[in-house]
Amino acid sequence: MEQITAPSGQVIELRQVFHETGARLLRVIIRDGAKYFTVELDAATAHDWGARMQDWARASAEPAQDP
């Protein structure tokens, strides 16, 4: 589906896969040189994770507040 290269050089792959039960899942593969991490998410979990990442990205784009 998609491939993203992070500034630190990690490659993030997003793939649609089908579980043996027929459920559609999002497979996220994060590669860092010879190391890699894989997680498979259902639609609800992917939606929740994506929303939290968007919230973080929006907050991180705002200028830092002095305490």
C-alpha positions in Angstrom: 0.0 0.0 0.0 2.4 2.7 1.3 6.0 3.2 2.3 7.3 6.1 4.4 11.0 6.8 5.2 11.5 8.5 8.5 14.1 11.2 9.0 16.1 8.7 11.1 16.3 6.3 8.2 13.7 3.8 9.3 11.3 2.5 6.6 7.6 2.2 7.6 5.5 0.0 5.4 1.8 -0.2 5.5 0.1 -3.2 3.9 -3.4 -4.5 3.7 -3.6 -8.2 4.6 -6.3 -10.7 5.2 -6.4 -12.9 8.3 -7.3 -16.6 7.8 -10.8 -15.7 9.1 -11.2 -13.3 6.3 -10.8 -10.2 8.5 -9.0 -7.3 6.7 -6.1 -6.0 8.7 -3.4 -3.3 8.4 0.1 -4.7 8.7 2.6 -2.1 9.9 6.3 -3.0 9.4 9.0 -0.8 10.7 12.5 -1.6 9.4 15.7 -0.2 10.9 18.6 -1.8 9.1 18.5 -5.5 9.8 15.9 -5.1 12.6 12.2 -5.0 12.0 9.0 -4.9 14.0 5.6 -6.0 12.7 2.1 -5.4 14.0 -1.3 -6.1 12.5 -4.2 -3.9 13.4 -8.0 -4.1 12.9 -9.8 -1.1 11.6 -10.9 0.2 15.0 -7.4 0.0 16.4 -5.8 1.6 13.3 -8.3 4.4 13.6 -7.6 5.0 17.3 -3.8 4.9 16.7 -4.0 7.2 13.7 -6.1 9.7 15.6 -3.6 9.8 18.5 -0.8 10.3 16.1 -2.6 13.2 14.4 -3.3 14.7 17.8 0.4 14.5 18.7 1.5 15.9 15.3 -0.9 18.9 15.7 0.4 19.6 19.2 4.0 19.2 18.2 3.6 21.6 15.3 2.4 24.4 17.7 5.1 26.7 19.1 6.3 25.6 22.6 4.6 27.2 25.5 6.7 28.6 28.4 5.7 27.1 31.7 
